[in-house]
């Protein structure tokens, strides 16, 4: 009978971000994976839009430009997902600034916390980057009366 005392294999300690994704997978001895700013911005924008109470994204100028672009036949809407989001991306970390228009009646602190949580979870899970901060600016509040009259109602004066 042989007495083999094999050393137990201990898994290497790895850096984990808040969502449990391995941040070191992006920078390895075999190469580096770079993620473009607009990719992170799109992920953050889609995650923010998923939260109930978010009416739209972007400041006034961004929304106005987007509305004009949407009316042009054949215009691409690829920038829509990242509208209202700006990010800084490093090798292992990222930070985001998000501009929101919220629906009337929603608790702003609760909405901001939910958006922040959703953005951090989505970005860290999909990219492996650690999200250091998510700054949220509420640019406007949507009121149901803000809908543009599409000509379906009768004019007040004839």
Backbone torsions as a table, in degrees:
resi	resn	phi	psi	omega
1	UNK	NA	125.7	-179.5
2	UNK	-94.3	140.9	-179.7
3	UNK	-99.0	94.4	-180.0
4	UNK	-102.9	116.3	178.3
5	UNK	-110.3	83.0	179.7
6	UNK	-74.1	138.5	177.3
7	UNK	-69.0	132.1	176.9
8	UNK	-65.2	139.9	179.9
9	UNK	-80.4	119.6	-178.9
10	UNK	-97.8	124.3	178.4
11	UNK	-63.7	143.5	179.7
12	UNK	-66.4	136.2	176.7
13	UNK	-68.7	134.3	-178.3
14	UNK	-125.9	152.3	176.5
15	UNK	-76.9	126.1	177.1
16	UNK	-116.3	141.7	174.5
17	UNK	-88.5	-175.4	-172.9
18	UNK	-60.2	-31.8	-178.5
19	UNK	-89.2	1.3	178.2
20	UNK	91.1	-1.0	177.9
21	UNK	-72.7	148.7	-177.9
22	UNK	-84.8	108.1	-177.4
23	UNK	-70.7	-23.4	-177.4
24	UNK	-78.1	-10.1	179.3
25	UNK	-66.5	-18.1	-178.9
26	UNK	-80.7	-28.4	179.9
27	UNK	-123.5	107.7	-178.5
28	UNK	-127.1	173.9	176.9
29	UNK	-67.3	-21.9	-178.1
30	UNK	-93.8	-3.2	178.1
31	UNK	151.2	175.7	-177.9
32	UNK	-120.0	138.9	173.2
33	UNK	-105.6	121.3	178.6
34	UNK	-105.2	139.6	178.6
35	UNK	-116.7	123.6	-177.4
36	UNK	-66.5	149.2	179.7
37	UNK	-54.9	-43.7	-175.5
38	UNK	-67.3	-24.9	176.6
39	UNK	-68.7	-47.3	178.5
40	UNK	-63.8	-39.2	179.4
41	UNK	-63.0	-40.6	178.6
42	UNK	-65.5	-42.3	178.5
43	UNK	-61.5	-46.3	-179.9
44	UNK	-63.2	-41.6	179.7
45	UNK	-63.8	-43.9	178.6
46	UNK	-65.4	-39.8	179.4
47	UNK	-65.4	-38.7	179.1
48	UNK	-66.7	-40.2	-179.1
49	UNK	-66.4	-23.7	-179.4
50	UNK	-69.2	-18.1	-175.4
51	UNK	-81.5	128.6	177.6
52	UNK	-63.3	136.3	-178.4
53	UNK	104.5	-14.2	174.9
54	UNK	-86.0	117.2	-179.5
55	UNK	-85.0	-48.0	178.1
56	UNK	-157.7	178.5	-175.4
57	UNK	-123.1	148.4	173.3
58	UNK	103.3	157.3	175.3
59	UNK	-76.9	-179.7	-177.1
60	UNK	-57.5	-45.6	-178.2
61	UNK	-65.9	-42.0	-179.8
62	UNK	-64.6	-40.6	179.5
63	UNK	-68.9	-39.6	179.5
64	UNK	-64.8	-45.1	178.7
65	UNK	-63.2	-42.0	179.0
66	UNK	-63.6	-38.9	178.8
67	UNK	-65.1	-39.6	177.4
68	UNK	-66.5	-42.8	-178.9
69	UNK	-63.9	-37.3	-179.1
70	UNK	-66.0	-22.9	-179.3
71	UNK	-85.5	-11.2	-179.1
72	UNK	-83.7	121.5	179.4
73	UNK	-61.4	133.7	177.8
74	UNK	82.0	-2.2	179.6
75	UNK	-71.5	140.4	179.3
76	UNK	-80.2	149.9	178.6
77	UNK	-115.1	26.9	-177.3
78	UNK	-64.5	-26.3	-179.7
79	UNK	-80.3	-6.9	-176.8
80	UNK	-62.4	-39.9	-177.0
81	UNK	-63.7	-31.8	-177.3
82	UNK	-99.6	1.6	-179.8
83	UNK	-60.5	131.1	179.0
84	UNK	85.0	6.8	-178.7
85	UNK	-125.8	130.6	169.9
86	UNK	-127.8	141.3	-176.3
87	UNK	-134.4	157.8	168.4
88	UNK	-121.2	128.4	-177.0
89	UNK	-120.5	127.4	174.7
90	UNK	-108.1	-165.8	179.8
91	UNK	-67.7	-36.9	-175.0
92	UNK	-129.3	-7.7	-175.5
93	UNK	-134.7	160.5	175.4
94	UNK	-147.6	156.9	175.7
95	UNK	-135.7	148.5	-176.9
96	UNK	-132.5	145.0	170.9
97	UNK	-117.8	127.0	-174.6
98	UNK	-126.0	129.5	177.0
99	UNK	-105.4	126.9	-175.2
100	UNK	-124.0	150.8	163.5
101	UNK	-113.7	124.0	-175.7
102	UNK	-107.9	162.8	177.6
103	UNK	-83.1	145.3	179.4
104	UNK	-61.1	138.9	176.0
105	UNK	97.3	-9.0	-178.7
106	UNK	-84.4	139.6	175.6
107	UNK	-70.4	116.3	-176.8
108	UNK	-62.5	-46.4	178.7
109	UNK	-60.8	-40.5	179.4
110	UNK	-66.9	-42.0	179.3
111	UNK	-64.3	-45.5	180.0
112	UNK	-60.4	-41.7	178.7
113	UNK	-64.4	-41.0	179.9
114	UNK	-67.0	-43.0	177.9
115	UNK	-62.6	-47.4	-179.3
116	UNK	-57.9	-47.0	-179.3
117	UNK	-62.5	-44.4	-178.4
118	UNK	-66.5	-41.4	179.7
119	UNK	-65.3	-46.9	-179.6
120	UNK	-59.9	-46.6	-178.8
121	UNK	-61.5	-47.8	-177.4
122	UNK	-65.7	-47.0	-177.4
123	UNK	-65.4	-45.4	-178.8
124	UNK	-66.6	-38.9	-179.7
125	UNK	-67.6	-42.5	-174.5
126	UNK	-82.9	-28.1	-174.5
127	UNK	-110.9	-24.2	-173.9
128	UNK	81.3	-2.9	178.1
129	UNK	-78.5	145.6	173.5
130	UNK	-82.6	127.2	177.3
131	UNK	-88.2	115.0	-176.8
132	UNK	-83.9	-32.4	177.3
133	UNK	-161.6	151.6	172.7
134	UNK	-130.4	107.3	179.1
135	UNK	-94.3	130.2	-176.2
136	UNK	-118.5	129.9	175.6
137	UNK	-116.6	125.5	175.2
138	UNK	-90.2	108.7	-176.2
139	UNK	-86.0	-27.6	-175.9
140	UNK	-162.9	167.8	175.9
141	UNK	-125.4	130.5	-178.0
142	UNK	-85.0	127.9	174.5
143	UNK	-111.9	139.6	-179.9
144	UNK	-54.8	-28.6	179.4
145	UNK	-72.6	-8.9	-178.9
146	UNK	-75.1	-8.7	-179.1
147	UNK	-59.5	138.5	179.4
148	UNK	-76.8	135.4	178.4
149	UNK	-69.9	119.4	-177.5
150	UNK	-89.5	13.8	177.9
151	UNK	89.9	0.8	-178.3
152	UNK	-77.3	-21.3	-179.2
153	UNK	-96.4	159.3	-178.9
154	UNK	-78.2	144.6	178.3
155	UNK	-65.7	152.4	179.9
156	UNK	-74.3	-29.0	-177.3
157	UNK	-122.8	136.8	177.7
158	UNK	-120.9	NA	NA
